[in-house]
């Protein structure tokens, strides 16, 4: 997977099969958006981006927008779950929204270990939760 762009507030990785974007719209909030197919070989870059945006150093709310993700390598679920277990004391919340049954099942499996994931069944509920969290944070 090729790195397409990186800025102070976001990083995007992509190939013809799909894209993964990591961003931080507010202090202590990290948004990970995946579409298409998520390959496992990109995970080291993604977890580096999560660290860069503060996920390994401060209490963080994660919002995984996987609404447009159709499939993924199992390593994606395994490595992201391991990342969050490693930084469990800093994992404040983790919200997801997905349409794909395969993706929803993967989220459920990850939640067996993490026990903190809130799955939103519709996009509007997910977007509202993200907006509420960002509004609740005072500007730095």
N, CA, C and O atoms as a GROMACS GRO file, in nm:
protein
  560
    1UNK      N    1   0.085  -0.118   0.000
    1UNK     CA    2   0.000   0.000   0.000
    1UNK      C    3   0.089   0.123   0.000
    1UNK      O    4   0.182   0.131   0.080
    2UNK      N    5   0.064   0.215  -0.085
    2UNK     CA    6   0.143   0.336  -0.097
    2UNK      C    7   0.089   0.444  -0.006
    2UNK      O    8  -0.032   0.457   0.012
    3UNK      N    9   0.180   0.520   0.051
    3UNK     CA   10   0.140   0.635   0.131
    3UNK      C   11   0.107   0.747   0.034
    3UNK      O   12   0.191   0.782  -0.049
    4UNK      N   13  -0.012   0.802   0.042
    4UNK     CA   14  -0.051   0.907  -0.051
    4UNK      C   15  -0.017   1.045   0.002
    4UNK      O   16   0.036   1.129  -0.070
    5UNK      N   17  -0.049   1.068   0.129
    5UNK     CA   18  -0.021   1.201   0.184
    5UNK      C   19  -0.016   1.195   0.335
    5UNK      O   20  -0.071   1.104   0.398
    6UNK      N   21   0.052   1.292   0.392
    6UNK     CA   22   0.058   1.302   0.537
    6UNK      C   23   0.071   1.449   0.572
    6UNK      O   24   0.152   1.522   0.515
    7UNK      N   25  -0.011   1.492   0.669
    7UNK     CA   26  -0.003   1.628   0.718
    7UNK      C   27  -0.001   1.622   0.869
    7UNK      O   28  -0.001   1.514   0.927
    8UNK      N   29   0.001   1.736   0.933
    8UNK     CA   30   0.000   1.740   1.078
    8UNK      C   31  -0.128   1.685   1.138
    8UNK      O   32  -0.129   1.642   1.254
    9UNK      N   33  -0.237   1.686   1.061
    9UNK     CA   34  -0.365   1.640   1.115
    9UNK      C   35  -0.418   1.513   1.048
    9UNK      O   36  -0.526   1.466   1.083
   10UNK      N   37  -0.344   1.457   0.953
   10UNK     CA   38  -0.394   1.336   0.889
   10UNK      C   39  -0.290   1.264   0.805
   10UNK      O   40  -0.190   1.322   0.763
   11UNK      N   41  -0.315   1.136   0.782
   11UNK     CA   42  -0.230   1.054   0.696
   11UNK      C   43  -0.321   0.962   0.618
   11UNK      O   44  -0.416   0.905   0.673
   12UNK      N   45  -0.293   0.946   0.489
   12UNK     CA   46  -0.374   0.860   0.405
   12UNK      C   47  -0.286   0.758   0.335
   12UNK      O   48  -0.178   0.791   0.285
   13UNK      N   49  -0.334   0.635   0.332
   13UNK     CA   50  -0.264   0.525   0.266
   13UNK      C   51  -0.362   0.464   0.168
   13UNK      O   52  -0.481   0.454   0.199
   14UNK      N   53  -0.315   0.423   0.053
   14UNK     CA   54  -0.409   0.366  -0.042
   14UNK      C   55  -0.344   0.286  -0.152
   14UNK      O   56  -0.225   0.300  -0.180
   15UNK      N   57  -0.423   0.204  -0.212
   15UNK     CA   58  -0.386   0.130  -0.332
   15UNK      C   59  -0.516   0.110  -0.411
   15UNK      O   60  -0.621   0.157  -0.367
   16UNK      N   61  -0.511   0.041  -0.524
   16UNK     CA   62  -0.633   0.026  -0.603
   16UNK      C   63  -0.747  -0.045  -0.529
   16UNK      O   64  -0.863  -0.032  -0.569
   17UNK      N   65  -0.716  -0.119  -0.424
   17UNK     CA   66  -0.820  -0.194  -0.352
   17UNK      C   67  -0.890  -0.112  -0.245
   17UNK      O   68  -1.004  -0.143  -0.211
   18UNK      N   69  -0.827  -0.009  -0.191
   18UNK     CA   70  -0.892   0.067  -0.086
   18UNK      C   71  -0.802   0.173  -0.025
   18UNK      O   72  -0.685   0.186  -0.061
   19UNK      N   73  -0.858   0.249   0.068
   19UNK     CA   74  -0.783   0.354   0.137
   19UNK      C   75  -0.804   0.345   0.287
   19UNK      O   76  -0.907   0.298   0.336
   20UNK      N   77  -0.703   0.392   0.358
   20UNK     CA   78  -0.710   0.404   0.504
   20UNK      C   79  -0.661   0.545   0.537
   20UNK      O   80  -0.552   0.586   0.496
   21UNK      N   81  -0.741   0.618   0.612
   21UNK     CA   82  -0.707   0.754   0.652
   21UNK      C   83  -0.710   0.761   0.804
   21UNK      O   84  -0.805   0.713   0.867
   22UNK      N   85  -0.607   0.819   0.862
   22UNK     CA   86  -0.600   0.842   1.006
   22UNK      C   87  -0.594   0.992   1.027
   22UNK      O   88  -0.512   1.060   0.965
   23UNK      N   89  -0.681   1.044   1.114
   23UNK     CA   90  -0.680   1.188   1.141
   23UNK      C   91  -0.717   1.213   1.287
   23UNK      O   92  -0.765   1.124   1.358
   24UNK      N   93  -0.693   1.336   1.329
   24UNK     CA   94  -0.726   1.376   1.465
   24UNK      C   95  -0.798   1.511   1.459
   24UNK      O   96  -0.733   1.616   1.455
   25UNK      N   97  -0.932   1.509   1.459
   25UNK     CA   98  -1.008   1.634   1.448
   25UNK      C   99  -1.009   1.718   1.575
   25UNK      O  100  -1.043   1.836   1.571
   26UNK      N  101  -0.971   1.657   1.688
   26UNK     CA  102  -0.966   1.729   1.816
   26UNK      C  103  -0.868   1.657   1.907
   26UNK      O  104  -0.840   1.538   1.889
   27UNK      N  105  -0.815   1.728   2.004
   27UNK     CA  106  -0.722   1.666   2.099
   27UNK      C  107  -0.789   1.547   2.167
   27UNK      O  108  -0.898   1.560   2.221
   28UNK      N  109  -0.724   1.432   2.164
   28UNK     CA  110  -0.778   1.313   2.229
   28UNK      C  111  -0.881   1.238   2.148
   28UNK      O  112  -0.946   1.147   2.200
   29UNK      N  113  -0.896   1.274   2.021
   29UNK     CA  114  -0.990   1.206   1.932
   29UNK      C  115  -0.915   1.164   1.806
   29UNK      O  116  -0.851   1.246   1.740
   30UNK      N  117  -0.922   1.035   1.774
   30UNK     CA  118  -0.858   0.984   1.652
   30UNK      C  119  -0.965   0.916   1.568
   30UNK      O  120  -1.042   0.833   1.618
   31UNK      N  121  -0.969   0.952   1.440
   31UNK     CA  122  -1.063   0.894   1.346
   31UNK      C  123  -0.984   0.810   1.245
   31UNK      O  124  -0.889   0.859   1.184
   32UNK      N  125  -1.025   0.686   1.229
   32UNK     CA  126  -0.966   0.598   1.130
   32UNK      C  127  -1.077   0.561   1.033
   32UNK      O  128  -1.178   0.501   1.072
   33UNK      N  129  -1.059   0.596   0.905
   33UNK     CA  130  -1.160   0.565   0.803
   33UNK      C  131  -1.099   0.466   0.704
   33UNK      O  132  -0.989   0.486   0.653
   34UNK      N  133  -1.173   0.358   0.678
   34UNK     CA  134  -1.128   0.257   0.582
   34UNK      C  135  -1.236   0.235   0.479
   34UNK      O  136  -1.355   0.233   0.511
   35UNK      N  137  -1.194   0.218   0.353
   35UNK     CA  138  -1.289   0.187   0.247
   35UNK      C  139  -1.230   0.080   0.157
   35UNK      O  140  -1.108   0.067   0.145
   36UNK      N  141  -1.318   0.004   0.094
   36UNK     CA  142  -1.272  -0.103   0.006
   36UNK      C  143  -1.216  -0.219   0.085
   36UNK      O  144  -1.280  -0.268   0.178
   37UNK      N  145  -1.095  -0.262   0.049
   37UNK     CA  146  -1.026  -0.373   0.117
   37UNK      C  147  -0.908  -0.317   0.194
   37UNK      O  148  -0.829  -0.239   0.140
   38UNK      N  149  -0.894  -0.355   0.320
   38UNK     CA  150  -0.782  -0.310   0.404
   38UNK      C  151  -0.678  -0.422   0.412
   38UNK      O  152  -0.703  -0.526   0.472
   39UNK      N  153  -0.560  -0.400   0.352
   39UNK     CA  154  -0.454  -0.501   0.356
   39UNK      C  155  -0.372  -0.493   0.484
   39UNK      O  156  -0.350  -0.384   0.538
   40UNK      N  157  -0.327  -0.608   0.533
   40UNK     CA  158  -0.251  -0.614   0.657
   40UNK      C  159  -0.115  -0.549   0.650
   40UNK      O  160  -0.065  -0.502   0.752
   41UNK      N  161  -0.054  -0.544   0.533
   41UNK     CA  162   0.082  -0.491   0.525
   41UNK      C  163   0.094  -0.342   0.557
   41UNK      O  164   0.205  -0.292   0.572
   42UNK      N  165  -0.015  -0.273   0.568
   42UNK     CA  166  -0.011  -0.130   0.597
   42UNK      C  167  -0.016  -0.101   0.747
   42UNK      O  168   0.005   0.013   0.788
   43UNK      N  169  -0.042  -0.203   0.829
   43UNK     CA  170  -0.069  -0.179   0.970
   43UNK      C  171   0.044  -0.112   1.046
   43UNK      O  172   0.016  -0.034   1.137
   44UNK      N  173   0.168  -0.140   1.014
   44UNK     CA  174   0.276  -0.072   1.088
   44UNK      C  175   0.269   0.079   1.063
   44UNK      O  176   0.293   0.157   1.155
   45UNK      N  177   0.239   0.120   0.941
   45UNK     CA  178   0.225   0.263   0.912
   45UNK      C  179   0.105   0.323   0.983
   45UNK      O  180   0.111   0.435   1.033
   46UNK      N  181  -0.005   0.249   0.987
   46UNK     CA  182  -0.126   0.298   1.053
   46UNK      C  183  -0.104   0.313   1.204
   46UNK      O  184  -0.142   0.415   1.261
   47UNK      N  185  -0.042   0.214   1.268
   47UNK     CA  186  -0.020   0.226   1.412
   47UNK      C  187   0.081   0.336   1.444
   47UNK      O  188   0.072   0.399   1.548
   48UNK      N  189   0.178   0.359   1.354
   48UNK     CA  190   0.268   0.473   1.372
   48UNK      C  191   0.189   0.603   1.368
   48UNK      O  192   0.216   0.694   1.446
   49UNK      N  193   0.093   0.613   1.276
   49UNK     CA  194   0.009   0.733   1.269
   49UNK      C  195  -0.076   0.746   1.394
   49UNK      O  196  -0.093   0.857   1.446
   50UNK      N  197  -0.130   0.635   1.445
   50UNK     CA  198  -0.208   0.641   1.570
   50UNK      C  199  -0.121   0.695   1.684
   50UNK      O  200  -0.166   0.778   1.762
   51UNK      N  201   0.002   0.647   1.692
   51UNK     CA  202   0.095   0.698   1.794
   51UNK      C  203   0.123   0.846   1.774
   51UNK      O  204   0.123   0.923   1.870
   52UNK      N  205   0.147   0.886   1.650
   52UNK     CA  206   0.180   1.025   1.619
   52UNK      C  207   0.067   1.120   1.661
   52UNK      O  208   0.093   1.233   1.702
   53UNK      N  209  -0.057   1.073   1.650
   53UNK     CA  210  -0.171   1.158   1.687
   53UNK      C  211  -0.208   1.146   1.834
   53UNK      O  212  -0.311   1.197   1.877
   54UNK      N  213  -0.124   1.077   1.913
   54UNK     CA  214  -0.141   1.077   2.057
   54UNK      C  215  -0.200   0.953   2.118
   54UNK      O  216  -0.217   0.948   2.240
   55UNK      N  217  -0.233   0.852   2.039
   55UNK     CA  218  -0.300   0.734   2.091
   55UNK      C  219  -0.220   0.653   2.192
   55UNK      O  220  -0.278   0.578   2.270
   56UNK      N  221  -0.088   0.669   2.193
   56UNK     CA  222  -0.008   0.592   2.288
   56UNK      C  223   0.040   0.678   2.405
   56UNK      O  224   0.115   0.631   2.490
   57UNK      N  225  -0.005   0.805   2.411
   57UNK     CA  226   0.046   0.893   2.516
   57UNK      C  227  -0.061   0.969   2.593
   57UNK      O  228  -0.030   1.036   2.691
   58UNK      N  229  -0.187   0.959   2.551
   58UNK     CA  230  -0.294   1.032   2.620
   58UNK      C  231  -0.424   0.955   2.607
   58UNK      O  232  -0.443   0.879   2.512
   59UNK      N  233  -0.515   0.975   2.702
   59UNK     CA  234  -0.647   0.912   2.693
   59UNK      C  235  -0.712   0.953   2.562
   59UNK      O  236  -0.716   1.071   2.528
   60UNK      N  237  -0.763   0.855   2.490
   60UNK     CA  238  -0.809   0.880   2.354
   60UNK      C  239  -0.943   0.814   2.327
   60UNK      O  240  -0.970   0.702   2.372
   61UNK      N  241  -1.026   0.886   2.251
   61UNK     CA  242  -1.151   0.832   2.197
   61UNK      C  243  -1.125   0.803   2.050
   61UNK      O  244  -1.080   0.890   1.975
   62UNK      N  245  -1.155   0.680   2.009
   62UNK     CA  246  -1.133   0.637   1.870
   62UNK      C  247  -1.266   0.624   1.800
   62UNK      O  248  -1.365   0.577   1.858
   63UNK      N  249  -1.268   0.664   1.676
   63UNK     CA  250  -1.386   0.650   1.590
   63UNK      C  251  -1.340   0.581   1.463
   63UNK      O  252  -1.270   0.640   1.381
   64UNK      N  253  -1.380   0.456   1.447
   64UNK     CA  254  -1.344   0.375   1.331
   64UNK      C  255  -1.460   0.375   1.233
   64UNK      O  256  -1.559   0.303   1.252
   65UNK      N  257  -1.447   0.456   1.130
   65UNK     CA  258  -1.548   0.464   1.025
   65UNK      C  259  -1.513   0.360   0.920
   65UNK      O  260  -1.432   0.384   0.830
   66UNK      N  261  -1.576   0.244   0.931
   66UNK     CA  262  -1.552   0.135   0.836
   66UNK      C  263  -1.679   0.108   0.755
   66UNK      O  264  -1.701  -0.003   0.706
   67UNK      N  265  -1.760   0.211   0.742
   67UNK     CA  266  -1.887   0.203   0.669
   67UNK      C  267  -1.867   0.155   0.526
   67UNK      O  268  -1.946   0.076   0.474
   68UNK      N  269  -1.762   0.203   0.463
   68UNK     CA  270  -1.736   0.169   0.323
   68UNK      C  271  -1.630   0.060   0.307
   68UNK      O  272  -1.583   0.035   0.195
   69UNK      N  273  -1.591  -0.004   0.416
   69UNK     CA  274  -1.495  -0.115   0.408
   69UNK      C  275  -1.574  -0.243   0.381
   69UNK      O  276  -1.669  -0.275   0.451
   70UNK      N  277  -1.530  -0.314   0.278
   70UNK     CA  278  -1.600  -0.438   0.240
   70UNK      C  279  -1.531  -0.561   0.297
   70UNK      O  280  -1.598  -0.652   0.345
   71UNK      N  281  -1.398  -0.564   0.292
   71UNK     CA  282  -1.321  -0.678   0.341
   71UNK      C  283  -1.189  -0.627   0.399
   71UNK      O  284  -1.153  -0.511   0.382
   72UNK      N  285  -1.119  -0.718   0.467
   72UNK     CA  286  -0.990  -0.684   0.525
   72UNK      C  287  -0.911  -0.812   0.548
   72UNK      O  288  -0.968  -0.919   0.562
   73UNK      N  289  -0.779  -0.798   0.550
   73UNK     CA  290  -0.695  -0.911   0.590
   73UNK      C  291  -0.713  -0.928   0.740
   73UNK      O  292  -0.725  -0.830   0.813
   74UNK      N  293  -0.716  -1.053   0.788
   74UNK     CA  294  -0.739  -1.075   0.931
   74UNK      C  295  -0.634  -1.007   1.017
   74UNK      O  296  -0.661  -0.974   1.133
   75UNK      N  297  -0.516  -0.986   0.963
   75UNK     CA  298  -0.411  -0.916   1.037
   75UNK      C  299  -0.455  -0.775   1.079
   75UNK      O  300  -0.409  -0.724   1.181
   76UNK      N  301  -0.541  -0.713   1.001
   76UNK     CA  302  -0.589  -0.578   1.036
   76UNK      C  303  -0.658  -0.582   1.171
   76UNK      O  304  -0.628  -0.502   1.259
   77UNK      N  305  -0.752  -0.676   1.188
   77UNK     CA  306  -0.823  -0.689   1.315
   77UNK      C  307  -0.727  -0.729   1.427
   77UNK      O  308  -0.732  -0.673   1.536
   78UNK      N  309  -0.642  -0.826   1.400
   78UNK     CA  310  -0.549  -0.875   1.502
   78UNK      C  311  -0.454  -0.765   1.548
   78UNK      O  312  -0.437  -0.744   1.668
   79UNK      N  313  -0.393  -0.694   1.454
   79UNK     CA  314  -0.294  -0.592   1.489
   79UNK      C  315  -0.358  -0.470   1.556
   79UNK      O  316  -0.301  -0.415   1.650
   80UNK      N  317  -0.475  -0.427   1.509
   80UNK     CA  318  -0.540  -0.312   1.573
   80UNK      C  319  -0.589  -0.350   1.714
   80UNK      O  320  -0.581  -0.268   1.805
   81UNK      N  321  -0.638  -0.471   1.731
   81UNK     CA  322  -0.678  -0.515   1.865
   81UNK      C  323  -0.556  -0.518   1.957
   81UNK      O  324  -0.562  -0.472   2.071
   82UNK      N  325  -0.445  -0.573   1.908
   82UNK     CA  326  -0.322  -0.579   1.988
   82UNK      C  327  -0.274  -0.438   2.023
   82UNK      O  328  -0.230  -0.415   2.136
   83UNK      N  329  -0.283  -0.345   1.929
   83UNK     CA  330  -0.244  -0.206   1.955
   83UNK      C  331  -0.326  -0.150   2.072
   83UNK      O  332  -0.271  -0.092   2.165
   84UNK      N  333  -0.457  -0.169   2.066
   84UNK     CA  334  -0.543  -0.114   2.171
   84UNK      C  335  -0.524  -0.187   2.305
   84UNK      O  336  -0.536  -0.125   2.410
   85UNK      N  337  -0.496  -0.315   2.302
   85UNK     CA  338  -0.467  -0.386   2.427
   85UNK      C  339  -0.337  -0.335   2.488
   85UNK      O  340  -0.328  -0.320   2.610
   86UNK      N  341  -0.238  -0.308   2.406
   86UNK     CA  342  -0.110  -0.256   2.454
   86UNK      C  343  -0.129  -0.120   2.522
   86UNK      O  344  -0.062  -0.090   2.620
   87UNK      N  345  -0.220  -0.039   2.469
   87UNK     CA  346  -0.244   0.096   2.521
   87UNK      C  347  -0.380   0.103   2.592
   87UNK      O  348  -0.444   0.208   2.593
   88UNK      N  349  -0.424  -0.008   2.649
   88UNK     CA  350  -0.557  -0.020   2.707
   88UNK      C  351  -0.586   0.089   2.812
   88UNK      O  352  -0.698   0.140   2.817
   89UNK      N  353  -0.489   0.123   2.893
   89UNK     CA  354  -0.513   0.222   2.999
   89UNK      C  355  -0.546   0.360   2.941
   89UNK      O  356  -0.602   0.444   3.011
   90UNK      N  357  -0.513   0.383   2.814
   90UNK     CA  358  -0.541   0.512   2.750
   90UNK      C  359  -0.662   0.508   2.656
   90UNK      O  360  -0.700   0.610   2.599
   91UNK      N  361  -0.723   0.390   2.642
   91UNK     CA  362  -0.838   0.373   2.553
   91UNK      C  363  -0.964   0.415   2.627
   91UNK      O  364  -1.018   0.340   2.707
   92UNK      N  365  -1.009   0.537   2.599
   92UNK     CA  366  -1.129   0.589   2.665
   92UNK      C  367  -1.255   0.529   2.603
   92UNK      O  368  -1.343   0.482   2.675
   93UNK      N  369  -1.263   0.531   2.470
   93UNK     CA  370  -1.378   0.472   2.401
   93UNK      C  371  -1.337   0.436   2.258
   93UNK      O  372  -1.238   0.488   2.206
   94UNK      N  373  -1.416   0.348   2.198
   94UNK     CA  374  -1.392   0.311   2.058
   94UNK      C  375  -1.529   0.289   1.995
   94UNK      O  376  -1.604   0.199   2.033
   95UNK      N  377  -1.560   0.373   1.897
   95UNK     CA  378  -1.688   0.368   1.826
   95UNK      C  379  -1.662   0.318   1.685
   95UNK      O  380  -1.560   0.349   1.624
   96UNK      N  381  -1.756   0.239   1.632
   96UNK     CA  382  -1.746   0.194   1.493
   96UNK      C  383  -1.881   0.211   1.424
   96UNK      O  384  -1.986   0.216   1.488
   97UNK      N  385  -1.875   0.219   1.292
   97UNK     CA  386  -1.995   0.207   1.209
   97UNK      C  387  -1.956   0.125   1.087
   97UNK      O  388  -1.856   0.154   1.021
   98UNK      N  389  -2.035   0.023   1.058
   98UNK     CA  390  -2.005  -0.067   0.946
   98UNK      C  391  -2.134  -0.116   0.884
   98UNK      O  392  -2.237  -0.128   0.950
   99UNK      N  393  -2.127  -0.145   0.755
   99UNK     CA  394  -2.239  -0.209   0.685
   99UNK      C  395  -2.212  -0.356   0.659
   99UNK      O  396  -2.302  -0.439   0.671
  100UNK      N  397  -2.088  -0.388   0.624
  100UNK     CA  398  -2.051  -0.524   0.587
  100UNK      C  399  -2.066  -0.621   0.704
  100UNK      O  400  -2.021  -0.592   0.815
  101UNK      N  401  -2.130  -0.734   0.679
  101UNK     CA  402  -2.146  -0.835   0.784
  101UNK      C  403  -2.010  -0.889   0.828
  101UNK      O  404  -1.989  -0.914   0.947
  102UNK      N  405  -1.919  -0.906   0.733
  102UNK     CA  406  -1.784  -0.955   0.765
  102UNK      C  407  -1.714  -0.858   0.858
  102UNK      O  408  -1.651  -0.899   0.955
  103UNK      N  409  -1.723  -0.730   0.829
  103UNK     CA  410  -1.658  -0.628   0.911
  103UNK      C  411  -1.724  -0.622   1.049
  103UNK      O  412  -1.654  -0.613   1.149
  104UNK      N  413  -1.855  -0.626   1.055
  104UNK     CA  414  -1.925  -0.624   1.184
  104UNK      C  415  -1.884  -0.744   1.270
  104UNK      O  416  -1.866  -0.731   1.391
  105UNK      N  417  -1.869  -0.860   1.207
  105UNK     CA  418  -1.827  -0.978   1.282
  105UNK      C  419  -1.686  -0.959   1.336
  105UNK      O  420  -1.658  -0.997   1.450
  106UNK      N  421  -1.597  -0.901   1.256
  106UNK     CA  422  -1.461  -0.874   1.302
  106UNK      C  423  -1.459  -0.778   1.420
  106UNK      O  424  -1.381  -0.796   1.513
  107UNK      N  425  -1.543  -0.677   1.416
  107UNK     CA  426  -1.553  -0.582   1.528
  107UNK      C  427  -1.601  -0.655   1.654
  107UNK      O  428  -1.551  -0.631   1.763
  108UNK      N  429  -1.698  -0.743   1.638
  108UNK     CA  430  -1.748  -0.820   1.753
  108UNK      C  431  -1.638  -0.908   1.813
  108UNK      O  432  -1.628  -0.920   1.935
  109UNK      N  433  -1.557  -0.969   1.728
  109UNK     CA  434  -1.446  -1.052   1.776
  109UNK      C  435  -1.345  -0.965   1.852
  109UNK      O  436  -1.298  -1.004   1.959
  110UNK      N  437  -1.311  -0.849   1.797
  110UNK     CA  438  -1.218  -0.759   1.864
  110UNK      C  439  -1.273  -0.714   1.999
  110UNK      O  440  -1.197  -0.696   2.094
  111UNK      N  441  -1.403  -0.696   2.008
  111UNK     CA  442  -1.464  -0.649   2.132
  111UNK      C  443  -1.462  -0.754   2.242
  111UNK      O  444  -1.477  -0.720   2.359
  112UNK      N  445  -1.445  -0.880   2.207
  112UNK     CA  446  -1.430  -0.983   2.310
  112UNK      C  447  -1.308  -0.952   2.396
  112UNK      O  448  -1.311  -0.970   2.518
  113UNK      N  449  -1.201  -0.905   2.331
  113UNK     CA  450  -1.079  -0.870   2.404
  113UNK      C  451  -1.087  -0.730   2.464
  113UNK      O  452  -1.044  -0.709   2.577
  114UNK      N  453  -1.141  -0.634   2.390
  114UNK     CA  454  -1.136  -0.494   2.432
  114UNK      C  455  -1.251  -0.455   2.526
  114UNK      O  456  -1.230  -0.375   2.618
  115UNK      N  457  -1.368  -0.508   2.505
  115UNK     CA  458  -1.486  -0.483   2.588
  115UNK      C  459  -1.523  -0.334   2.601
  115UNK      O  460  -1.575  -0.292   2.704
  116UNK      N  461  -1.496  -0.257   2.498
  116UNK     CA  462  -1.527  -0.115   2.506
  116UNK      C  463  -1.589  -0.062   2.376
  116UNK      O  464  -1.629   0.055   2.369
  117UNK      N  465  -1.597  -0.145   2.273
  117UNK     CA  466  -1.642  -0.099   2.142
  117UNK      C  467  -1.792  -0.078   2.140
  117UNK      O  468  -1.870  -0.164   2.181
  118UNK      N  469  -1.832   0.040   2.092
  118UNK     CA  470  -1.973   0.069   2.068
  118UNK      C  471  -1.995   0.069   1.918
  118UNK      O  472  -1.944   0.154   1.846
  119UNK      N  473  -2.074  -0.029   1.872
  119UNK     CA  474  -2.104  -0.039   1.729
  119UNK      C  475  -2.230   0.041   1.700
  119UNK      O  476  -2.334   0.022   1.763
  120UNK      N  477  -2.220   0.131   1.603
  120UNK     CA  478  -2.334   0.210   1.558
  120UNK      C  479  -2.386   0.144   1.430
  120UNK      O  480  -2.310   0.119   1.337
  121UNK      N  481  -2.516   0.117   1.427
  121UNK     CA  482  -2.574   0.050   1.311
  121UNK      C  483  -2.608   0.144   1.197
  121UNK      O  484  -2.638   0.100   1.086
  122UNK      N  485  -2.604   0.272   1.224
  122UNK     CA  486  -2.626   0.365   1.114
  122UNK      C  487  -2.524   0.478   1.119
  122UNK      O  488  -2.471   0.512   1.225
  123UNK      N  489  -2.499   0.532   1.005
  123UNK     CA  490  -2.396   0.635   0.988
  123UNK      C  491  -2.428   0.761   1.068
  123UNK      O  492  -2.338   0.822   1.125
  124UNK      N  493  -2.554   0.800   1.071
  124UNK     CA  494  -2.593   0.923   1.142
  124UNK      C  495  -2.561   0.915   1.291
  124UNK      O  496  -2.515   1.013   1.348
  125UNK      N  497  -2.585   0.801   1.353
  125UNK     CA  498  -2.556   0.785   1.497
  125UNK      C  499  -2.406   0.795   1.523
  125UNK      O  500  -2.364   0.856   1.620
  126UNK      N  501  -2.327   0.735   1.436
  126UNK     CA  502  -2.181   0.741   1.448
  126UNK      C  503  -2.133   0.886   1.433
  126UNK      O  504  -2.056   0.936   1.516
  127UNK      N  505  -2.179   0.952   1.327
  127UNK     CA  506  -2.138   1.091   1.303
  127UNK      C  507  -2.179   1.182   1.419
  127UNK      O  508  -2.104   1.272   1.456
  128UNK      N  509  -2.297   1.158   1.476
  128UNK     CA  510  -2.343   1.239   1.590
  128UNK      C  511  -2.255   1.216   1.713
  128UNK      O  512  -2.222   1.311   1.784
  129UNK      N  513  -2.216   1.090   1.738
  129UNK     CA  514  -2.127   1.061   1.852
  129UNK      C  515  -1.992   1.128   1.834
  129UNK      O  516  -1.937   1.183   1.929
  130UNK      N  517  -1.938   1.126   1.714
  130UNK     CA  518  -1.810   1.192   1.685
  130UNK      C  519  -1.823   1.343   1.704
  130UNK      O  520  -1.736   1.405   1.765
  131UNK      N  521  -1.927   1.400   1.654
  131UNK     CA  522  -1.947   1.545   1.668
  131UNK      C  523  -1.962   1.584   1.815
  131UNK      O  524  -1.904   1.684   1.859
  132UNK      N  525  -2.040   1.507   1.892
  132UNK     CA  526  -2.057   1.537   2.035
  132UNK      C  527  -1.923   1.532   2.108
  132UNK      O  528  -1.893   1.619   2.190
  133UNK      N  529  -1.843   1.432   2.076
  133UNK     CA  530  -1.713   1.418   2.145
  133UNK      C  531  -1.621   1.535   2.110
  133UNK      O  532  -1.554   1.590   2.198
  134UNK      N  533  -1.616   1.572   1.984
  134UNK     CA  534  -1.530   1.684   1.944
  134UNK      C  535  -1.577   1.816   2.006
  134UNK      O  536  -1.495   1.898   2.046
  135UNK      N  537  -1.709   1.837   2.015
  135UNK     CA  538  -1.762   1.958   2.077
  135UNK      C  539  -1.735   1.964   2.226
  135UNK      O  540  -1.720   2.072   2.282
  136UNK      N  541  -1.728   1.847   2.291
  136UNK     CA  542  -1.706   1.841   2.435
  136UNK      C  543  -1.563   1.876   2.475
  136UNK      O  544  -1.536   1.908   2.591
  137UNK      N  545  -1.473   1.872   2.380
  137UNK     CA  546  -1.332   1.900   2.409
  137UNK      C  547  -1.305   2.048   2.389
  137UNK      O  548  -1.335   2.105   2.284
  138UNK      N  549  -1.249   2.107   2.490
  138UNK     CA  550  -1.214   2.249   2.480
  138UNK      C  551  -1.095   2.265   2.387
  138UNK      O  552  -1.007   2.179   2.382
  139UNK      N  553  -1.093   2.375   2.312
  139UNK     CA  554  -0.978   2.398   2.225
  139UNK      C  555  -0.847   2.404   2.306
  139UNK      O  556  -0.844   2.455   2.418
  140UNK      N  557  -0.739   2.352   2.245
  140UNK     CA  558  -0.610   2.352   2.316
  140UNK      C  559  -0.544   2.487   2.314
  140UNK      O  560  -0.436   2.504   2.370
   0.00000   0.00000   0.00000
